[in-house]
């Protein structure tokens, strides 16, 4: 999953569930800055924390072959 898809998916899920970035950070156990960076597609985010945030919505990150 590329960064743009990941960040836009997270933002959509957050809004769909009526959460602010602060709500998401608190409920998933990560910092507010992390959520902001993740939604902006920053390249420096930690994969374990990304998985932790998406777990809140019942999603998991899996390796997938790139589409050509």
Secondary structure as the mmCIF struct_conf table of DSSP 4:
data_model
#
loop_
_struct_conf.conf_type_id
_struct_conf.id
_struct_conf.beg_label_comp_id
_struct_conf.beg_label_asym_id
_struct_conf.beg_label_seq_id
_struct_conf.end_label_comp_id
_struct_conf.end_label_asym_id
_struct_conf.end_label_seq_id
HELX_RH_AL_P HELX_RH_AL_P1 UNK A 3 UNK A 16
TURN_TY1_P TURN_TY1_P1 UNK A 17 UNK A 18
HELX_RH_AL_P HELX_RH_AL_P2 UNK A 21 UNK A 28
TURN_TY1_P TURN_TY1_P2 UNK A 29 UNK A 29
HELX_RH_AL_P HELX_RH_AL_P3 UNK A 32 UNK A 39
TURN_TY1_P TURN_TY1_P3 UNK A 40 UNK A 41
TURN_TY1_P TURN_TY1_P4 UNK A 43 UNK A 44
HELX_RH_AL_P HELX_RH_AL_P4 UNK A 47 UNK A 55
TURN_TY1_P TURN_TY1_P5 UNK A 56 UNK A 58
HELX_LH_PP_P HELX_LH_PP_P1 UNK A 65 UNK A 67
#
